Amino acid sequence: MGKRLLISCIIVVGLCSVGLVSAGTSSRKEVTFSKDVAPIFYKNCVVCHRPNDLAPMSLLTYKDARPWARSIKEKVATREMPPWHADPSHTQFANDRRLTQQEIDTVVAWVDQGTKEGNPKDMPSPPQITEGWHIGKPDVVLSMDAEHTVEASGPDDYMYFTIQTGFTEDKWIQAAELHPGNKRVVHHIIAFVASPQMAAQAFQARRTQAQATGLFVTEGTLRRVKMDAPVVDDGCNSTTANSNRRAGQDSTGAFLAGYAPGKDVDLFPPGVAKRIAKGSVIVFQVHYNKNTGKEEKDRSSIGLIFAKQPPEKMAMTSGISNVMFKIPPGAESHEVTSCQTFDRDVLVYSYMPHMHVRGKDMKYEAVYPDGHREVLLWVPNYSFSWQEVYKLKTPIVLPKGTRVIVTAHFDNSTKNKNNPDPTKSVRWGDPTYDEMMIGWMDFLVDNVNKPDVAAKSGK
């Protein structure tokens, strides 16, 4: 009996020595902020939890983190923080911020043991932070010409602002970061690269498309699909949906970068970049929410870091969308699909699902030319308030002829606490009280503009 008791004690001591803890218990290994917790926060959290950034508080120092300890424990233990909504069983991600179970146990133990600071000399070196920028110090910062006034109340606005680059030669963009001038009213920004002529027509083109198709209605600066327009939920098997897919997107130019709550910056690995041709302008599409009850001002900007030389691969962005769907009142899991078949070999780099507040889940699948079907991305718990870009640890090849199927589900029921009105049908539209369905993808292609590649291709 004594021998059995001794073995049991050895097992318990062994578990405690590796820091495994459970609710209501404390590890015998002392856990301190300086030695154990700060490295976890620096690796996974301070990209947002730093002064004057996206998160409501900084976690850079013990003094910063200590008042939030109980809340940190709860959010970490339930895996609500750091936010991550993709299922990791299908692929590995370069920007996966999920904590390991050991890291979770360490944070929980720190709080349960009384949130000890420990020896400040044990603190790791603080992360290198360029004030105000996640990409580091930009080579150039371009801003709207003047402040824009946002009214105190009323419907949302979709505004377009043209920014002169002054580039007299082609520029290759290694990283881009959009800065909203006023986060209280800026919901999102999309930056496009366009010719001056295309930029001048950007807003008018939206109105022209609306009138030409007869599918849209314009309300101020907003565009919405008419409630009585044809309904196509399965966009993969409809010529109508495919022909109108582009009408729901912007013909402003090439997608350069985007800002939305939770979205990471547009940063590409060495040898990959996006191109801004000489003489081009940048067009901001800014979605403003009038929800503060007072007049607001905004002057947003973009920071760019240039590649040192023309890259081997050029990054491009595609939005696989359906604009013809209709979500019935009370529907708990309404299915909508969209598709795109690639006409050349591409190297997929990242995904970004986009829906509004009724968005429930989204799945990307590839159907290869040989008929094999594979899940590329599965986001079972989509969050409109945290729109993540899922960057692949290893980009995957989609050969010419591969069809990408994007399937989304929407919750228009009373179970959805964010639903503005479950008694109404919902169509595609610009404002957040309507819906969208876009499977954004970044993919890489050979840079035919690189001198040696151009010479080989006879360009």
N, C-alpha and C positions, 0 to 999 in steps of 0.2 A: 504493500500500500504506500509506504514511504517512497519507494522508487518511482511509482506512478505519479505521485505528487511532485517529485523533483523534476520529472520530464515535463509536466504541465507548466511548472514555473519557468523552465528554460524556454519553452515555446512562447510564453507571454513576454518574457524579456526580449526575445528575438524580434517579435513583432514591434515592440515599442522602439527598439533600437533603429529600425528603418523608418520610423516616423509615421506608421499607420495609425490613424485615429478614426473614431466614429463619433456620432452625435452624443453629446453628454459626457464624453471622456476626454482625457488629456494625455498627450504623449509624455513619456518620461524624459525624452530628449528635449532640452530647452530650445525653443524656437524664438528667434529674435528678428526684428525688422531688418536690422543692418546686415546680418549674415545670411538669412534665409529668405526673407520676403521681398526685400528690395530687388534682388536679381530677377525674381519672377515678374514683378511689376515693370521693371525696365525692359524686359524682353517682350512682354505681351500687352502691356496696358498704357504706358506713357505716350505712345503714339497719339492717343487722344486725351489721356489724363495728364495734362500739363497746363501751365498758366495760359489763360486766354485762348483756349482751344475748344474743341467740340464738346468734351465732357464737362459736367458741372463742377468738378473739383480736380485738383492736381494730386498725383500720387508719387511725386518725385522725392519727397522727404518724409521722414517720420512725422514731423509736425503737420504736414499736409494730410497724411493718411490716417493718423490716429483718431480724429473725431468721427471718421466714417467706418470704423472697424466693424461694428455689428452689421451694418448694411453690406459691407464688402463680403463678409462671411456668408451672408444669405445669398447674395447674387452669385458668388463663386461656387458655393456648394450645390446650387440648383442649375449651374452651367448657363445662367442667364447672361453672365459676363465672363470673359469677353464675348461679345455677340458673334455668333456663327450659326448660320441656318442651313448650310449644305450638309447632306449625308456624305460622310467621308469614305463610305464603303466602295464607291465607284471609281474614285480617283484621289490623287494626292495633290494638295494645294501649296503653292509657294508662300502664300500669305496667311496660312492657317494659324489663327491666334488662340485656338482652344488650349486650355490647360490640361496637362496630364493629371491622372488621378493622384500621383504623388505631390504635384504642385498644389492641387486643391486641398489635399490633406495638410500640407504645410501651412497654407493660409488659415485654414480652420483651426489648427493647433495653436497658431500665433494668437488668434483672438481668444480661444478657450483658456490659454495660459495667462491672459491678462495684458496682451499687446505690449510685450517688452520691447524696448528700443534696442538693447544690446550695446556693444562697443561701436561707437561711430567710426572707428578705424577699420571695421569690417565692411563698411559700405563699399559696393562696387563703384567703379568710375561712372559718373553720370553719362547718359547718352548724349551724343553731340546733337544739339538742337539749334537750328538757325531760326532766330526769332520770327515767328509768323509764317514759316514755310516748312512743309514736310519734305520737299524735294531738295532742300539745301538752298543756298543763295542763287537766285535766278540770274541768268545772263542778261535777261531783259524782262521788264514788267510793262505790260500794256494795259491801259485803263479806258473806260468809257470817257468820251470827250467832256461830259459834264454830269452833274448829279441829276438823277431822275426822281421826280416827286411821285410818291405812291399815296393815293387817297386814303382817308381814314377808314372807309368802309365801301362795300360794293362787291361785285363779282370779281373773280380773279382776272389778271391781265397777263397776256403773253406779248412781250415787247421784244423788238429787234434793234440792236445797236451795232453799227459798223465801226470798226477800229482799224485805223491805218497802221500797217506794220512798218512801212518805209524800207522794206527789204529790197535791195537792189540785186541780190543773188539768192539762189535757192538756199533754204535753211532746213536742216534736219533736226527734228525735235526729239531729244532723248527723254525729256520729262516735261510735263505741263501740269500746272496746278491753278485751278480757278479759285478766286477769293471773292465771296459775296461781300459787298460793301455794307450790307445790313441784313444779318441773318434773321432778324425778326420778320422780315417780309419776303425775302428771297427764298423760294422753295427749291428751285433748281436753276442751273445755268448749263446750256450746251453751247460749246464754241465750235464754229464751223470755219473751214478755210474756203474762201470763195474768190472769184474774180470780182473786181469792182462792179461790173455790169450785173452779175448774178446777185450780189449783195443788194444792189439798188432795187431789185425786183422781188426780194425775199418775202416781204410781208404781203405785197400785192399778189404774189403767186399763190399764197394760201387762199386768198379770196377768189381768185380766178379758178382754182381747182374746185373750190366749193360750189361755185356757180356752174362750172362745166359738167361736173359729175351728177349734180342734182341730189347728192347723198348728204351733203353737209348743210348746216345752217351756221351763220356767223352771228355772234353776239358780242358787240364791241370788238375786242381783240381776240376773242375766243372762237374756236371752231369745234362744232359738235355734230355727230352723226344724227340725222333726223330719226325720230322715234319710229316713223313708218317706212324707213328705208328697208330694202331687202335684208333678210337675216341669213347669215352664213356663219354658223359656229365652227364647222369643220372646214377651216381654211385650206387644208391640205388636199381636198378633193373638190375644189370649186374654182372654175375659171373666173367667176365673178369676184370672189375674194382675192384671188391672186392679181387680177387686173386693177383692183382698187387698193392693194396693199401699199403701194407707193404714194397714193393720194393721201393717205393718212399720215405719212411721214413728211419731213421737210426736204424740199429740193434746194435748200440753201447752199449746199456745198458738201465738202468732205468733212466727216466728223473728226474733230481734233481732240477734244477733251470734254469732260462733264463734271458738274458738281451736283450732289444731292446728299441729303442726310445719310451719313454712314458710308458714302462712297469713298474709296481710296483714291489717291492721286494717280494720274496717268504717267507711269514710270516704266520704261522699257529697259531690258537687259542690254549689255554691250553688243554691238552689232545689229541692233534693231532700232528703228526710229520712224517717225512720221514726217512727211514732207510738206513744207510750205513753199510753194513756188514763188519766185521773185515777182513783185508787183501785186501779190495777193493781199486781201484784207481778211480780218477775222471778224466774224459776225457772232455776236452773243444773242442767243435766244434766252430770255430771262422770264421765268414764271414767278409772278408776284402774287402773294396772298395779302388781302386787305383785312387783317384780323387784329390789329392793335388798338383800333378805336381812335387813332390820331394820325395825322399826316406824318409820313416818314420820307426820308431821303435815302437814295442808294447810288453808289458809284462803284461798280464791281470791276475786277481786274483779273489778268492772267499772267502768271510767271512762267517763263520758258527757259529750259536749259538745252543748249545746242550740243549735238554730237560733234566729236572732234573731226570726223571724216564721214563721207557717205557710207551708210551701213550696208551690210550684206543682205539684210532682210528689211522689207518695208512693212510696217504695221498698217492694217486697214480695219475698218469697223463696219459691221453689217447689223441691221435691226430686222429680225425675222418676226413679222407682226401680222396681226389680223385686226382690221378696223370694222368688220361687218357683223360682229357678234351682238347678241342681245341676251342679257341676263334676266330671267323672269323674277317676279317678286317672290321673296321667301326662299329662293333656291339656296340650298346649303352647300352644294358642290357642283356648280355648273361648269361643264367642260368646254374649252375652246382650244382649237389647234391652229398652228401656222407652220409653213414649211418653206425651205429654200434648198434648191439643188445647185451645187457648186460646179461651175463650168471649167475649173482648173484645179490642180492640186493646191491645197492650202495647209498651213501649219497652224492649228488652233492654239491660241495663247491664253484666252480668258473668256469668261461668261459674265453677263450681268442681267438677271431677270428684272423686268419692270412691269409692275401693275400698280393700281391705286389701293384704296383702303379695303376693298373687298377681295383683293388678291389673297389666295389661300396657299397654293403650292404651284410649282412649275418644274417641268422635266424637259431636258434636252436629250434627244436620241439621234443616233446616226444609223441610216440604212445604207450600207456600203454597196458598191456595184455588184458584188457577188451575192447580195441578198441578206448578208449577215446584219443583224440589228444589235446595237449596243447603247447602253445608257451612258451619256456623257456627263450629265449633271442632274442631280435630284435635290431640290430644295423643298422639303416637306412642310416647312413652317416659314412661309414668306412673310417679311415684315416691311411694310411701306415706310416705316420710320427709320429703317436701317438697310439701305440698298447697297449691298456688298458687291464688289467686283471679285469674282473667284478666279484667281490666277493659278494656272496649272504649274505644278512643280516641273513637269516634263511636257512640253507642248506635243500634241498628237497630230499625226498626218491624216487628213481626209482626202483621199484621192479624187480626181475628177469624176463627176457623176454621183458622188455621195449626196444623199438627201438628208438634211437635218430636220427633224420633226420636233416642234416645241408644243408641249401640252400644258395648259394651265387650268386651274380650277378656281372658281370664285364663290365666296360665301356672301350671299345677299339676304341672309336670314337674321332673325333676332338674336341668334347665338353670337353673331359678330358684333362685339361691343363698339367697333369703330364704324359701323354701317350708318350712314346718314339717314336712310329711310328704306327699311326692308319691304315697304308696301309698293314700291315703284320699280318698274322695269328700268334697266340701265343699259346705255349704249356707250360707244367709244366717244371720248371728248377730251379737250385740253384740261378743264378744271378737275381738281381732285375729287369732286363729288360725282364726276363721271368715271369711266374706267378706261384703262389702256391694257394692251397685251403685246409686249415686245420682248423677244429673246435676243438681247444684244450679244454680239460675239466680236472679239478681236482676233484677227488671224494674220499670219505672216506670209508674204510672198517674196520671191526673188526681186531684188531692187534693180529693175531694168534701167534706172537712171544712173547707176554706178558706172563710171567710165569703162572698166574692164568688162562688165557684164553687157553693157550697151554695144561694145565693139564685137563681142562674140555673137550677139543676136542680130547684128547688122543694122542696129538702130541708127 
